[in-house]
Amino acid sequence: MSSPPSLHIADIDFPAFYASAFASADDSARFFSEVEALSLSDRQRVKPVLHQGARMLWLADRMDDVARGRPALQILFFLIAAEAVAKLVFNFNGEGESRRYVQRFFKEICGDTHRERLGRAFRLSDFLSYETAVDFLYDVRCDVVHTGVYFMTSLLHAPGSTPVVTRWTRKGRTVHPIANITATEIRQIVLEGALLGARILLTKGAGKK
């Protein structure tokens, strides 16, 4: 997994970090210049979406350095990013509802191509729907947070490599989906989703629910 250009979370170069979600680095720089040119109130709504998404993905990148081959740790931060972006976009000010907002991130913020990719990410006898794939990823996140289990999850090592068997315990039943997606691909979906979340606020007007 490629690492962001900064070695400290406080110094992330956000245009460079999001460049892979744009046609070019110049397009990313122009977008961030447009964000900086917004009114203060609009800027204060849009920038946290971009910043929180990048910070959590930046931390996920570090997991590959310290715990290579343990993608559950990366998934944890991917879904923290997804949850944070969704709660900011939908102006959620309460507590809890993590699973619901992770689901909303992929259903209402991400694009059709993202959902199509997730719908081909895991299979039992057939490919899991993207909704079921998201539930699987969220349960992996819960395994790490609630029980400290971070070593049961496997993902594809590289695009086109041999799919791998992983483990999913759902409502007391353990099944073994075959994973056909890389951590890098999931990361890119979340990165592009964070950008789409910022665009949603820009399109409908920051500050509107």
Residue pairs with C-beta under 8 A, 6 or more apart in sequence:
1 61
1 64
1 74
1 183
1 184
1 187
2 61
2 184
3 61
3 64
3 65
4 12
4 13
4 16
4 17
4 54
4 57
4 58
4 61
5 13
5 16
5 17
6 12
6 13
6 17
6 58
9 55
9 58
9 59
12 51
12 54
12 55
12 58
14 32
14 50
14 51
14 54
15 25
15 28
15 29
15 31
15 32
16 25
16 28
17 54
17 57
17 58
18 28
18 31
18 32
18 50
18 54
18 191
18 194
18 195
19 25
19 28
20 188
20 191
21 28
21 188
21 191
21 192
21 195
22 28
22 31
32 50
35 43
35 46
35 47
35 50
35 198
35 202
36 43
38 46
38 202
38 206
41 206
41 207
42 201
42 202
42 205
42 206
42 207
43 206
44 206
45 88
45 201
45 206
45 207
46 198
46 201
46 202
46 206
48 88
49 85
49 88
49 89
49 194
49 197
49 198
49 201
50 194
50 195
50 198
52 81
52 84
52 85
52 88
52 194
53 81
53 84
53 85
53 190
53 191
53 193
53 194
53 195
53 197
54 191
54 194
55 81
56 77
56 78
56 80
56 81
56 84
57 77
57 78
57 81
57 187
57 190
57 191
57 194
59 77
60 73
60 74
60 76
60 77
60 78
60 81
60 183
60 187
61 187
63 70
63 73
63 74
63 77
64 74
64 183
67 73
67 150
70 150
70 151
70 153
71 153
71 154
71 155
71 183
72 140
72 141
72 143
72 144
72 149
72 150
72 151
72 152
72 153
73 144
73 150
74 183
74 186
74 187
75 137
75 140
75 141
75 144
75 153
75 183
75 186
76 140
76 141
76 144
76 145
76 150
78 137
78 186
78 187
78 190
79 102
79 137
79 138
79 141
80 141
81 190
81 194
82 101
82 102
82 105
82 106
82 190
82 193
83 98
83 101
83 102
83 105
85 105
85 109
85 193
85 194
85 197
86 92
86 101
86 102
86 104
86 105
86 108
86 109
86 197
87 101
88 197
89 109
89 197
89 200
89 201
90 101
90 104
90 209
91 209
92 101
98 138
99 135
99 138
102 134
102 137
102 138
103 131
103 134
103 135
103 138
105 193
105 197
106 114
106 115
106 118
106 130
106 134
106 189
106 193
107 115
107 131
109 193
109 196
109 197
109 200
110 189
110 192
110 193
110 196
111 192
111 196
114 189
114 192
114 193
115 130
116 130
117 181
117 185
117 189
118 130
118 133
118 134
118 181
118 189
119 127
119 128
119 129
119 130
119 133
120 127
120 180
120 181
121 127
121 128
121 130
121 133
121 179
121 180
121 181
121 185
121 186
122 128
122 132
122 133
122 136
122 166
122 177
122 178
122 179
122 180
122 181
123 177
123 178
123 180
124 175
124 177
124 178
128 136
128 177
135 170
136 168
136 170
136 177
137 186
139 168
139 169
139 170
140 153
140 168
143 149
143 150
143 152
143 153
143 169
144 150
152 166
152 167
153 166
153 167
154 164
154 165
154 166
154 167
154 179
155 164
155 166
155 179
155 181
155 182
155 183
155 186
156 163
156 164
156 179
156 180
156 181
156 182
156 185
157 164
157 182
158 182
159 182
159 185
163 178
163 179
163 180
164 178
164 179
165 176
165 177
165 178
165 179
166 176
166 177
166 178
166 179
167 174
167 175
167 176
168 174
168 175
168 176
168 177
